[in-house]
Amino acid sequence: MQPNTKPPPPVCGPKATQQVLAPLRSILLLGFPSACGGTPGKGGRDAAPDAADSGSDATAPGAPLTLAARAVETCGTWLPDHQPGLSYQTPSLLRLGIQSLELLRSHKDPAPVAISLPSSIVEVDASAGGEIASLMTGALPEGTYSHLRVGLAWATYRLQATAHAQVTAPGTLDIDISLSNHEREPGQLRTQGQYTATFSAYGQTFTYSGQTAFNCTLSAWGGIAATTGPRFDVRVPLPGGPFVVEHQATTPISIELAFPMLDTFSWRDLGSPGYSPGVLDIAQPPSPGELPDAMVECHLLMADRCQGEGVAPIHPTWPMPDSDIQFCSDGQQIVSPCPTQDASGFGQDAQYSVNPLDYEITADWVLDRVTGLTWQRAVPAVSFDWWEAREHCAAMTLGGHDDWRLPGRMELVSLLDYGSLDPTIDLEAFPGTPSDFFWTASPVPFLNLAYGVRFELGFIYDHDPYGSGR
């Protein structure tokens, strides 16, 4: 169901006006913030298949194609999700080392098209905006391309910090972290997770080093940063949607991965003597420094956040319909009639009706008068993985609307009707709904899973995003 600004049922849903970013956590190694952490070797996608033959011949026919990257503070409807007890700041002077670039025809294209880069690692000033590659589309196979996968070798960025040793000194902290195994200089291998952090104040510098691991999780907007062995790749839907390569076309194509970095570095204040709230306090071991709580690296190149639809809040900001439960229980079995007001067990859900189910039904869509969401009435006959479900909704035109989308978790839960079983939904409003698993647009925080609802008994489940659902 799909809702839109006029909201839809269990496969696609409305364009919400708010997005929620699940917090990302990291581990400090050697007593110094690495800005990253987690379990090595995980990232939510299978190993990348060998790419098809690459193309970047500037003399080939077709249209000029330019690919670039730029970090912005915020964009679209994206807002960082501030968690209680954390302090935040925005990294500056972000530079990226890009070692591979691939165009995909779908999110699971088994033969992506590799684009040759002008050097083994292209350095991009993401804070200022910089070009990654340029080519003629005649060097690419004709067809429609929907996703881009970027292999990152390294990243550098700057934070504001205060060091505590013999004196307390405010200054800057420059992070240089290896995202994939690579040679920054000939013969000098850097392994994934190696980092140096250089603190500078009053003309003096101190450098720390260490090793960390990455565990980036599924983005609420469809992008994903993944580690596969010693590689760190980012896969995102192309900004502005898919584009078509036709060799006879000559109109230039420009693709910029603009991605938000506002408050993507966070930490938990320790409150130690001399440490200030809202300040990243660092110290030489054995004194404790304040550990990072968000992985900057997991936000890199997530351009879908500037283009993607809003995601409904974790907690509903709209009235929730009544559960429509029709029975009472003594804790072991159903009892009838329900307990009277002075009896034990009085006050059960079945004895109250708050915001009773109220639908306006048409042949194509259903308006929920309680939540204000409009739902697609029919259920697709086929199943999808998580990305396919999102794309199916986004491509749909129904009832005069073309802004349909996959619903958030609580939006889909609002359709549950516990007065019915197998399926737990109003079959007059949504006839033919099977007791299957239906996707939501909501990822599970910290895990590479996505939430959905099984309408058999009305349970919320987490599910492999590459699995099957409606």
N, C-alpha and C positions, 0 to 999 in steps of 0.2 A: 504494500500500500504506500501511497505517497501523498504527503500533504504539500500545499503551496501557501502563498500568502492568503489565498482562500484555501485553508488546509485540507489532505486525502486519507485509506484504511491500511491494513497490515503489509504493505510493500513499499510505499513511498509516502512522503509527507511534506509539510509546509516549509517555506523559507523563513527560518527564525531570524531574529534580529540580534542575537547574542551568541557568542562563542565561548567555550570553556576550554582552557588548556590544562590537561592533567599535569600535576607537578612531576618533575623529573629529578631523580636523586643521583648523587655521585659519592664516591668514596675518596677520602684523603689518604694518600700514601706518603710515608716518610715525613709525616707531620706538616705537610704543605699542600695547599689546595691545588688539585690537578684539574678542577672543573669538570671532571668526568668520573664515571665509575660504573660498576655493575659486574655482570657475568660475561667473561670473554666468550667470543664465538657465537653470540646470539644476536638476532636482529630482526627476525620475523619474515625472512624470505629465503627461498632455496638458493643454493649456489648459482651464481650467474652463469648461463650457458655461454659457450664460445660465440662471439659476435660474428655477424656476417661480414663480408668484405667491406672495408671502410671506404669513405669517399670524402675528399676535400680538395679535389683538383680545381684550382681557381680558374683554369681555362676551359672547364667543362661547360656545356650549354646549360640553359635554364636561367633561373633567377638568383640573384645574390641572397644568401642566407647568413645572417649574423646572429651569434649566440653570446649573450653577456650575462653578468651577475651584478647585483647591487643590493647592499644591505640598507634597509630603511628602519626608522624607529617603529612605526606601526603603519597599517594599511587596511583597506577594506573594512570589514566588521570585526577584525581580529583584535582581541584584547588579552593581555597576559592574565593568568589566573593567580592572584596573590593569595598565598596561604597564610593563615595566622601563625605568628611566631617567626616569620622569615623576613629578612631584609633583602632588598633588590637593587641592582644597578644594571645599566646598559653598557656592554662592552664597546670600546671604540677602536679605531685603527685596525679594523679587521682585514686581514689578507689571507688568501687561500691559495694552496698549491693544487692544481687540478691535473690529474694524470690520465684520465680517460673520459670519453664522452660518447654516449650511445643514444640513438633514437629508437623508440619502440612503437610498434603498431598497436599494442595493447599492454596492460600492466604485467602480463605474463608472456610476452612475446618470446618464443624459444630461439629466435634468430635475430637479435637486435642488430641494427646497422651502426657499426663503429665509425666515428668521425675522427680522421687523423688530426692530431694537434701539431702546432708548429715546433714544439719541443717536447721532450719526455715529460716535463712538468711545466705547465703554464701558470705563472704567478699572476693572480688577479687582485687588484686593490678593490675589495668589495665595498669598503666604506665610501669610496669615491665613485664606484661603478666602473667596471672594466670588461673588455671583450675577452671571451674565452676562445672563440674560433670563428672563422668566416670561410665560406665555400660557395660554390655554385650548386644549385639543386640538381643540375644534370649529373652530378657525381653520385647522387643517391638513387636507389631504386624508386620507381614511381609507386605511389600509394598514399595512404592516410596514416599519419603518425600522431599518436596521442600522448606519449610519455617520453621523458628524458631521464637517462640515468647518468649520473656524474660520479666518477671515482675521485676521491679526495686524498691527497698525499699528506698534507699538513695544514695547519691553521695557526695564525698568530693573532693576538688581540691584546688590548690593554684594559686594566682595571685600576680603580682608585683604591688604595689600601693604606693602612698605618702599621708600621713595624714597631715591635716592642723588644728591646734588648737592653743595653745600658741606658739608652734614652728612648723616648717615644718620638717617632718621626713619620709624619704624613708624606706619602709619595705615590709613585705609580708602580704597578705590578704588570710586567709584560710576560704573557704566556706564549710559549712556542711548543706545540704538541703535534706529535706524529700520529696521523689518523690511519695510515696504511704503511706497510713495509715499503721503504723507498730509499733511494740515494739522494740526499739533499745536495751533496757534493760527490764527485766521482770517487768511488771506493769507500765512501763513508755511509754504511748502512744504518738507517734508523728503523727500529722495529715499532710496530703498532703500540701506541700507548706511552711511548717515551715522551717525557716533557722536560722542559726547563722553565723556570719562573724567575725572572730577574726583577728584584725590587730596587728602585732608584729614589734617592732623596738627598738633597743638599750636595749634589755632585758625587755621591758615593753610590756604588751598586753592590748588591749581594745576589748571587745566583744559587738557586736550589734546583735539584733535579730528582726525577723519580720515574715510576712506571705506574700506569693505571689501565683499567679495562673499560670497555664501552658496552652499554646495554641500552640502546635507544629503543623507544617504544613507538607503536603505531600513532601517527598524527590523526587528530580528529578531522583533518581535511583531506586525507587520502594519501599524503606523502609518507615516505618511510625512509629512515636512515638505518642501514643494516651493515653488520660486520659479517663477512663470509671469509673464514680463515683470516689471513693477514690484510684483507681489503676492507675499506670503508666506503660504501656507496650510498648515494642519495637518489631515490627514484621519486619523481613528482609528475603529476599531470601537467601537460604543457599549458602555460598561462594563456588564457583566452580560448582554450579548447584546441582540438585537433587541427592540424593543417594538412593540406593535400599537396603532394609533389607531382607536378606534371611538367615534363621536360620542355614542352612548348610554351609554358607560362614564363613571363619575364618580370612580373611584379615583385619587387624586393620583399623579403620576409625578414623581420627583426623579432627575435625572441629574447626578452630580458627576464631573468629569474630574480625578480624583486622579492625580498623576503624580510620579514620583521624581526628585529632583535631587541625591542624594548624590554628591559627587565628580564633578560634571559639568563642572567647570572644571579643566583640567590645564595644566601647562607643563613645559618642560625646563630644569632648572637649568643656568646657564652656568658656575658655578664661578668667576666673576670675583673678583678681590680685593675683599674686603668684602661679597660676596654670601653669604648663608647658605643651606645646603641646606634644602629644604622651605619656603622663603619666596619669595613672588612679589616679585622685585626689579625695580624700574622706575627708569629714568634718563632724563634729557633728552638728546635727540640732540646730538652724535653718539655719545655713550656708548651701548653696546648694552643694551637691556632684555630681560628674559626673555619669550619669545614664548609666547602661548597655544597649546596643542596640541589642545584640545577645544572644540567650539562649543556653548556653553550653549544658544543659540537652537534648535539642532536637537533638543533634549530637551524643549522646551516642549509641554505638553498631551499628551504621549505616555501617555495613560491606559491603553492596552492593556498596558503593562508591569506594571500592578498587577493585571490580570485574566488575562493570557495564560498559555498553558502554558509550562512550562520548555523551554528549548532545550538540546539535548545539547552537551557541551563540544566545543571544536574538536578536541582530542586525546582519544581514547577512554579512559575510565576503567574499561573492561571488557575481558575477553579478546577478541581478534579471531580469527575463524575462519581456518582454513588457506585459502590461495588455491586449492588443489586443482589446481594446474598439473600436467599429466601428461607433459610432454615436456622434453627438454634441448636446448640449442642450442650451436653453436660460435661464435656471434656473427653468422653469416651464414645458417645454415640449421639445421633440426631434425636432431639426431643420435640414433641409436638403435643400441645401448643407450646409456644415460647414461654419462659418464666414471666410471671406477673411482676408488677413494679416492686412489691414488697418481698418477693421470693429471691432465693439465692440464684445467681446466674442471670439476673435481669440486666439489660443494657447492652445486649449483644448487637452485632452489626445489623442483623436482620430486623431489629426492632426500631431502626432509625433509617430515614431516607434523606440524605443531604445531596443536593444537586442531582436529582434523578436523571437517568439517561434521556436525552432529548435530541433527536436527529431530524434534519431536513433531508429527505431522500430524493435524488433525481436518478435518471438512468445511468449517468456516468460518474457522479460524485455524491458524497454525503457530507453535509455540514453538521458538525457537532456544536449545537447551540450552547453547550456548557463551556467548552474550552475555546471555542471560536476557530478551531482547526477544520479545514476541509480535506476530505480524504477521497482518493480514488476508490470507486466502489468495487470494481472487478479485481480479481486476483490473477496475476500472470500465470500462464499454464506451465512455465518453465522455471527452473531454479537458477540461482546465481551465486557466485562468491561475493564477498563484501564489496569489492570495487565494481564488479559488474552490476550489482544492485544499485549502487550510487549512480552509475552511468545510465542505467535504464531509466531511473527516475528523472535525472537531469535532462534526458533527451525527449521526454514525453510531452506532448501537447494534448490537453484534455480540458473540456469545459471552458474553452476560451482562454486557458492559462498555459504558459510555457515555463513557469518557475517552480515546477514540482521538484521535490527532493526527498531523500530518505529521511524518515522521522528520527528524532532523538529518542533516547530510551524512555523517558517519562512521557513523551508524547504517545508512543505506541502503547505503553501501559494504560493510558487513559481510555483505550478502547476495550479493555478487559471487562467482561460481563460475567461475574461469578454466579449469577442466577442461571447460567447455562454451563454445560460441560461438554467438552469434546465436540465442537470447539467452544471456548469461553468467549464468545462474541455474539452480538445481536445479529442473528442470521436474516432478519428482515431487512436490516440496513446493509449487511454484507453477505448476501447469499452465496453459498458454495465455498465459503472459507474453509480450507482444510485444517486439520489439527497438526500443522507443521510448524517448523521453526521459521520465524520472520526476522530479518535483519533490522537493526537500528543503526544510526550514524555514529553511535557513541562507542569509542574504544574503552577497554578496561584499563584503568590507570596502572602504569608500571608493567603491564603485560602486553604481549603482542596478540591480543584477543579483542573481539568486538562483542558487544552485548546484543541480545536478541530475545524474543519472546516466543515460547511454544504455546500455541493456542489450544493444545490438548487439555492442559489443566491450568493454564495461565501463569506458568512459571517463567522467571527471567533467567536466561542462561548466558554464559560466555562461550564463545565459539571461535575456532580457528578462522581467520578472515579468508583463508583460501578454501575453506569448506563450502558446503552447499546450504542455501536457504532461499526463502522467497523474497 
